[in-house]
């Protein structure tokens, strides 16, 4: 027993020492860290980026604890549908969404014609993401993504890729990389595109020769429509429908719910249970803890497309319901 206690005490001391040393290391500017310098050497060589300019930028930034705190408790994973829905489906957001559709009617119509995505869905995504361009983020994108790339092991690989994408994007667009603001996860502009999405799906929809999601509502509208179109949006197809499940169907319906966002339930299987799905493609069956009890929904392929924007069923359902409300 005594030996066990000694081993536990030694383990605790080693752990505390590691935490202290790591904290001290992480408190230093990123530019002083060997792991960061090695990374900068690599990407400067691979992508032809100015090494000295990168060093100067990283000398000015430090890890952000608030970013690490925020990513550990995203609303989509900590709230029920009853708590999540009122954040986005409320009178002010609906009314301002209707006004957004009036103010940008021509651009929305042009985007819908080009990509098949309804104006209301484009509006709802921008409404959910940034309250129609009003709340686009307060964090330095460089600082927040660097924090997640180097000090958040669970997703360091992903965020290191996004950091590289941001540095390439900044160089291409001529940005002062330290001045760009966004979300704690590095999403930017009216539609909150991460850097890889910005590079791959942003479009110049106002014809001024540049893709500006930070300031141009037209570019934001066209880019959201392009993003959904590229990810498989089907013109005129349904998004989702509620399913009133009887007590005798409850157990069987629950078995159709899966963790995967990808549609996996055949229309024939639902028809046998009394729900006539309006598609010949597989669908998703989803259940949420709503304000008045459990809600069951059927998500069509277009619903899945919305989850490509944000990998959350609650997010996609909020977008869908807001789009219906602003029409």
Secondary structure, DSSP 8 states (H G I E B T S, - for coil): -HHHHHHHHHHHHHHHHHHHHHHHHHHS-GGG-HHHHHHHHHHHHHHT--HHHHHHHHHT----HHHHHHHTT-HHHHS-HHHHHHHHSSHHHHHHHHHHHHHTHHHHHHHHHHH---HHHHHHHHHHHHTTTT----EEHHHHHHHHHHH-GGGHHHHHHHHHHHHHHHHHHT--GGG-EE-TT--BTTTTB-HHHHHHH----SSSSS--TTT-HHHHHHHHHHHHHHTT--TT---EEE----TTTHHHHHHT--SSSS--B-HHHHHHTT---S-SS-BEEEEEEETTEEEEEEE-HHHHHHHHHSS-HHHHHHHHHHHHHH-
